[in-house]
């Protein structure tokens, strides 16, 4: 395939995508496959000779879509969404066509300056103060790792970069057990160690207990450890829990801890002023992450990290060897110096396209609609005596159980989850709440409708009744 063939095949790819989305509701959300089914259809060795693009495209169409879990399906309510709007697809195509690397200003002036401007746009859209700057990362895990590396070095007065961690006392990082596992991974990668991630107890509402936090910090100081930082949660993955940001940051400031707020999913709702009380106090955080690729239509790989003082992360991660110095240019922003990777994709282009194509008003409408529909869905489960709702959330998230009196609700719920996902009309994932399984519902797909959301109750009710009719006793 040559560059001159791009116009024809781009048109064909666009028509394929249009047809894919037009027929997506007809497909099962998740394929009926076992591991290895797809690999058996791919040759074990690469071809020596070039193959025609017609053949390659035909094989893609024949093999790939039917073997995919369809994250863009309007009835995909598992995990948290990874929605992609048409404008984002177009922007990604253009960015890929240019094949640029936004590692330095001089390697991508427009890419660098557009990214800085997009941070400004989104900061204002979320109602954050003007002190916040930042960058785009590939995911919240990358943002969190950078934040934990920064809190590590800040606590060590930046001596760890040269000395390593061995000469220094143990560092301690604090977080709720409701936090995402990316925090665990980050403390491991940062060399702090899993045993030095202190999981602070939570209160009845599943928010971090700030009294317990204060006592844990005092105890660690007394034992000679160095409290380094605090990771707070707005919209936890398992249960949607939210910490009391204002109170927790107040404790962190008492002890001069660096704070990072993980709002990867729920942060998108802060476009709507009426939900900002959920993260009240966030203005005093040092680092905040919100994934534009979870709920705002930017394709996956668009995580916004806001920084109250970017110089701290720059000092931690910045490295400018001679071959990366900019010639004849006064001091500029080189975004790679605030991230782990040197190579960086042109992430800002899709965010620019999405915000302009749908407007902040359109994105707010999407968020508000989906929150309202999920609240309506939750009310159906609450009103049904065969179900219970152990987890509620003010946003587009809750969890339910199949809980027939006199029967083991954990086993019933497991069986119902299996039947729902085997059925294929929707896709949900399980979590464990207070030791018992529950089924999560998390909306956020760009094309999701009210009927798609409410279908979860109809499907769950129908399949729950099949468990009763099956004659199986689940106790």
C-alpha positions in Angstrom: 0.0 0.0 0.0 1.3 3.5 -0.9 0.4 7.0 0.2 -1.5 7.5 -3.0 -3.9 4.7 -1.9 -4.8 6.4 1.3 -7.7 8.4 0.0 -9.5 5.4 -1.4 -8.9 3.2 1.7 -9.7 6.0 4.1 -13.0 6.3 2.5 -13.6 2.6 2.7 -12.5 2.6 6.4 -14.9 5.5 7.1 -17.8 3.6 5.4 -16.9 0.5 7.4 -17.0 2.5 10.7 -20.3 4.1 9.7 -21.8 0.6 9.1 -20.2 -0.8 12.3 -21.9 1.8 14.5 -25.2 1.6 12.6 -25.4 -2.1 13.4 -23.7 -2.2 16.8 -26.9 -2.7 18.8 -27.5 -6.0 16.8 -24.2 -7.5 18.0 -23.6 -9.2 21.3 -21.6 -6.9 23.5 -19.1 -9.6 24.3 -18.1 -12.4 21.9 -18.8 -16.1 22.8 -15.2 -17.3 22.7 -12.6 -19.1 24.7 -8.9 -18.2 24.9 -7.1 -19.2 21.7 -10.1 -19.1 19.4 -9.0 -16.0 17.6 -5.3 -16.9 17.5 -6.0 -20.1 15.7 -7.2 -18.1 12.7 -3.9 -16.1 12.4 -0.8 -17.7 10.7 1.9 -18.6 13.2 4.6 -16.8 11.1 4.7 -13.4 9.3 4.5 -13.4 5.5 7.8 -13.0 3.6 6.1 -11.3 0.6 3.8 -8.3 0.7 0.0 -8.9 0.6 -2.6 -6.8 -1.0 -4.4 -4.3 1.2 -7.7 -5.7 -0.2 -6.9 -9.1 1.4 -5.7 -7.6 4.7 -8.9 -5.4 5.0 -11.1 -8.4 4.1 -9.4 -10.5 6.8 -9.9 -7.7 9.3 -13.6 -7.5 8.5 -14.1 -11.2 8.6 -12.1 -12.0 11.7 -11.7 -9.1 14.1 -15.1 -7.4 14.9 -16.7 -10.7 15.8 -13.9 -11.5 18.2 -14.0 -8.2 20.0 -15.8 -7.0 23.2 -17.5 -3.9 21.8 -16.6 -1.0 24.2 -18.6 1.4 22.1 -21.7 -0.7 22.3 -24.5 1.5 23.8 -25.3 -1.2 26.3 -21.7 -1.6 27.5 -22.0 -0.8 31.3 -19.0 -2.8 32.5 -15.9 -1.4 34.1 -15.9 2.4 33.4 -16.6 3.5 29.8 -14.0 4.2 27.2 -16.2 6.2 24.9 -15.1 7.6 21.6 -16.9 10.3 19.6 -16.8 10.6 15.8 -14.9 13.8 16.1 -12.2 12.1 18.1 -11.8 9.3 15.5 -11.3 11.9 12.9 -8.7 13.7 15.0 -6.8 10.5 15.7 -6.7 9.8 12.0 -5.2 13.2 11.2 -2.7 12.9 14.1 -1.7 9.4 12.9 -1.3 10.7 9.3 1.2 13.3 10.5 3.0 10.7 12.7 4.4 13.4 15.0 6.1 13.1 18.3 5.2 15.9 20.8 8.2 15.2 23.1 9.7 18.7 22.6 8.3 22.1 21.6 10.7 22.1 18.6 9.5 18.6 17.5 5.8 19.7 17.6 5.2 23.4 18.2 1.4 23.2 17.5 1.1 19.9 19.4 2.8 21.4 22.5 1.0 24.7 22.5 -2.4 23.1 21.7 -1.9 20.7 24.6 -1.2 23.6 27.0 -4.2 25.5 25.7 -6.4 22.4 26.2 -5.3 22.1 29.8 -6.4 25.7 30.2 -9.8 25.0 28.5 -10.5 22.0 30.7 -9.3 23.6 33.9 -11.8 26.4 33.4 -14.5 24.0 32.3 -14.1 22.1 35.6 -14.1 25.3 37.6 -10.5 24.9 38.9 -8.4 28.0 39.8 -6.0 29.6 37.4 -2.9 28.2 39.2 -3.5 24.8 37.7 -1.5 23.9 34.6 -0.5 20.4 33.5 -0.4 18.0 30.6 -2.1 15.1 28.9 -1.0 11.5 29.7 -1.9 8.2 28.1 -3.9 7.1 31.2 -4.7 7.8 34.8 -2.1 5.2 35.8 0.6 7.3 34.2 -0.6 10.4 35.9 -0.7 8.7 39.3 2.8 7.2 38.8 4.1 10.7 38.0 2.4 12.1 41.1 3.8 9.4 43.4 7.3 9.9 42.0 6.9 13.6 42.7 5.7 13.1 46.3 8.6 10.7 46.8 11.2 13.2 45.6 9.6 16.1 47.4 9.7 14.2 50.7 13.4 13.4 50.1 14.3 16.9 49.0 15.1 15.4 45.5 17.9 13.3 46.9 16.4 10.0 45.8 17.1 10.8 42.1 20.8 10.6 42.8 21.1 8.4 45.9 18.2 5.9 45.4 16.0 5.0 48.3 18.4 2.8 50.4 20.1 5.6 52.3 16.9 7.2 53.4 14.2 6.2 56.0 11.1 4.5 54.7 8.6 6.6 52.9 4.9 6.2 53.5 2.0 7.0 51.1 -1.6 7.0 52.4 -4.8 6.1 50.5 -8.2 4.6 51.0 -8.7 0.9 50.3 -11.3 2.1 47.8 -8.6 3.5 45.6 -7.8 2.0 42.3 -5.0 -0.7 42.1 -2.9 1.8 40.0 -1.9 3.4 43.3 -0.5 0.0 44.5 1.3 -0.4 41.2 2.7 3.1 41.3 4.2 2.7 44.8 5.8 -0.6 43.7 7.3 1.0 40.5 8.4 4.1 42.5 10.5 1.8 44.8 8.4 2.9 47.9 7.1 -0.7 48.2 3.7 -2.2 48.7 4.1 -2.5 52.5 4.6 1.3 52.7 1.3 2.1 51.1 -0.9 2.6 54.1 -4.6 1.7 53.5 -6.4 4.0 55.9 -9.7 2.8 57.2 -12.9 4.2 55.8 -16.1 5.5 57.4 -19.6 4.2 56.9 -20.0 6.2 53.6 -16.7 4.5 52.4 -14.8 7.8 52.5 -11.3 7.9 54.0 -11.4 8.3 57.8 -9.5 11.5 58.3 -9.1 10.9 62.1 -7.5 7.6 61.3 -5.3 9.3 58.7 -4.0 11.8 61.2 -3.2 9.0 63.7 -1.4 6.9 61.0 0.8 9.8 60.0 1.7 10.6 63.6 2.6 6.9 64.3 4.8 6.7 61.2 6.6 9.9 62.1 7.2 8.6 65.6 8.6 5.4 64.2 11.1 7.3 62.0 9.3 6.9 58.7 8.8 9.8 56.3 5.1 10.5 55.3 5.4 11.5 51.7 1.9 11.9 50.2 -1.8 11.2 50.1 -3.8 9.8 47.2 -7.5 10.6 47.4 -10.4 9.1 45.5 -13.3 10.7 43.7 -15.4 7.8 42.1 -13.6 4.6 43.2 -13.7 1.8 40.7 -15.2 -1.0 42.9 -17.9 1.0 44.6 -17.9 4.6 43.2 -16.8 5.9 46.6 -15.7 9.5 47.1 -13.4 10.8 49.8 -14.0 14.0 51.7 -11.5 15.9 49.8 -11.6 19.1 51.8 -11.1 17.4 55.2 -8.4 15.0 53.9 -6.3 17.7 52.3 -6.6 19.7 55.4 -4.9 16.8 57.3 -2.3 16.5 54.6 -1.4 20.1 54.9 -0.9 19.7 58.7 1.9 17.4 57.9 3.1 18.9 54.6 2.1 15.9 52.4 1.8 16.1 48.7 -1.8 15.3 47.6 -3.0 13.6 44.4 -6.7 13.3 43.6 -7.8 10.3 41.4 -11.0 11.5 39.7 -10.3 9.5 36.5 -14.0 8.6 35.9 -16.1 10.9 38.1 -14.1 14.0 37.3 -15.8 14.4 34.0 -19.1 15.2 35.8 -17.4 18.3 37.3 -18.2 20.0 34.0 -21.6 20.4 35.6 -21.4 22.9 38.5 -24.1 21.1 40.5 -21.9 18.1 41.0 -18.7 20.0 42.1 -19.6 19.6 45.8 -18.5 16.0 45.4 -14.9 17.2 45.2 -15.2 20.3 47.3 -11.7 21.3 48.5 -10.0 20.0 45.3 -8.6 23.5 44.7 -6.0 22.8 47.3 -4.8 19.5 45.8 -1.3 19.3 44.2 -2.3 17.0 41.4 -5.6 15.9 39.9 -6.3 13.4 37.2 -9.5 13.2 35.0 -9.7 10.9 32.0 -11.3 12.6 29.0 -11.4 9.1 27.4 -13.8 7.7 30.0 -16.9 9.9 29.7 -16.2 12.8 27.4 -15.8 11.1 24.0 -12.0 11.4 23.5 -10.6 8.0 22.4 -8.6 6.1 24.9 -5.3 7.6 25.7 -6.4 11.1 26.8 -5.9 11.6 30.6 -5.7 15.1 31.9 -3.3 15.7 34.8 -3.7 19.1 36.5 -0.8 20.4 38.5 -0.9 23.2 41.1 2.8 23.7 40.7 4.2 22.0 37.7 7.8 22.8 38.7 7.7 19.9 41.3 6.9 17.3 38.7 9.3 18.9 36.2 12.1 18.7 38.8 11.3 15.1 39.5 11.0 13.8 35.9 12.8 16.4 33.8 16.0 15.4 32.1 17.4 17.3 29.2 20.5 15.8 27.6 22.4 17.7 24.9 20.6 16.0 22.1 17.2 17.2 23.4 18.1 20.8 23.9 16.3 23.4 21.8 18.5 25.6 19.7 17.8 29.3 19.3 14.7 29.1 21.3 14.2 30.7 24.7 12.8 28.7 27.5 9.9 26.6 26.3 7.7 23.8 27.7 8.9 20.4 26.8 6.1 18.2 27.9 8.1 15.0 28.1 9.9 16.5 31.1 6.8 16.1 33.2 6.1 12.4 32.1 7.9 9.1 32.2 8.0 8.5 28.4 10.1 10.6 26.1 7.9 9.9 23.0 4.5 11.4 23.2 1.5 11.2 20.8 -0.4 14.2 19.6 -3.1 13.8 22.3 -4.4 17.3 22.3 -5.8 17.2 18.8 -8.7 14.9 19.7 -9.6 16.8 22.8 -9.7 20.0 20.7 -11.9 18.4 18.1 -14.3 16.9 20.7 -14.8 20.0 22.7 -15.4 22.1 19.6 -17.6 19.6 17.8 -20.0 19.0 20.8 -19.4 22.1 22.9 -19.2 22.1 26.7 -23.0 22.4 26.7 -23.3 19.2 24.7 -20.9 17.3 27.0 -22.8 18.6 30.0 -26.0 17.4 28.5 -24.5 13.9 27.9 -23.4 13.7 31.6 -26.6 15.0 33.0 -28.8 12.7 30.9 -26.8 9.6 31.8 -26.8 10.4 35.5 -30.6 10.8 35.4 -31.1 7.6 33.5 -29.0 5.6 35.9 -30.8 7.1 38.8 -34.1 6.0 37.1 -32.7 2.5 36.6 -31.6 2.3 40.2 -35.1 3.1 41.3 -36.4 0.1 39.4 -34.1 -2.3 41.3 -34.9 -0.6 44.6 -38.6 -1.1 44.1 -38.2 -4.8 43.3 -38.2 -7.1 46.3 -36.1 -9.6 44.5 -33.2 -7.2 44.3 -31.2 -5.0 46.6 -28.9 -2.0 46.0 -25.9 -2.1 48.3 -24.0 0.7 46.6 -25.4 4.0 45.4 -23.6 7.0 44.0 -24.7 10.5 43.0 -23.3 10.0 39.5 -24.0 7.4 36.7 -23.0 4.4 38.9 -24.6 1.9 41.3 -24.5 -1.8 42.1 -27.3 -4.4 42.7 -27.7 -7.9 43.9 -30.2 -10.7 43.2 -31.4 -11.2 46.7 -34.4 -13.6 47.0 -35.2 -14.2 50.7 -34.0 -17.5 52.0 -31.4 -18.1 49.3 -27.7 -17.3 49.1 -27.6 -13.9 47.5 -23.9 -14.1 46.7 -24.3 -17.3 44.6 -27.5 -16.0 43.1 -25.8 -12.8 42.1 -22.8 -14.6 40.6 -25.1 -16.8 38.6 -27.1 -13.8 37.4 -24.0 -11.9 36.3 -22.8 -15.0 34.3 -26.2 -15.3 32.6 -26.4 -11.6 31.8 -23.0 -11.6 30.1 -23.5 -14.8 28.3 -26.8 -13.5 27.0 -24.9 -10.7 25.2 -27.6 -7.9 25.2 -25.6 -6.0 27.8 -22.3 -6.3 29.6 -21.8 -5.7 33.4 -19.0 -6.5 35.8 -19.0 -7.7 39.4 -17.5 -6.3 42.5 -17.5 -7.4 46.1 -19.3 -5.1 48.6 -18.9 -6.0 52.3 -17.9 -9.5 51.5 -20.7 -10.3 49.1 -20.8 -10.1 45.3 -22.7 -7.3 43.6 -23.2 -6.3 39.9 -21.9 -2.9 38.9 -23.6 -0.6 36.4 -21.5 2.3 35.0 -22.9 4.3 32.2 -20.9 6.7 30.0 -21.1 5.6 26.4 -21.3 8.4 23.9 -24.3 6.9 22.0 -26.1 5.4 25.0 -29.9 6.2 25.3 -32.4 6.1 28.1 -33.8 2.8 26.7 -30.3 1.3 26.7 -29.9 2.1 30.3 -33.3 0.9 31.4 -32.8 -2.3 29.5 -30.5 -3.4 32.2 -33.4 -3.9 34.6 -35.5 -5.7 32.0 -32.7 -8.1 31.1 -31.7 -8.7 34.7 -35.3 -9.4 35.7 -35.9 -11.8 32.8 -32.7 -13.8 33.4 -33.2 -13.8 37.2 -36.5 -15.6 36.5 -34.7 -18.2 34.4 -32.6 -19.1 37.5 -35.8 -19.8 39.4 -37.2 -21.9 36.6 -34.0 -23.8 36.0 -34.7 -26.1 39.0 -31.3 -25.4 40.3 -31.0 -24.8 44.0 -28.4 -22.1 44.7 -27.7 -21.9 48.4 
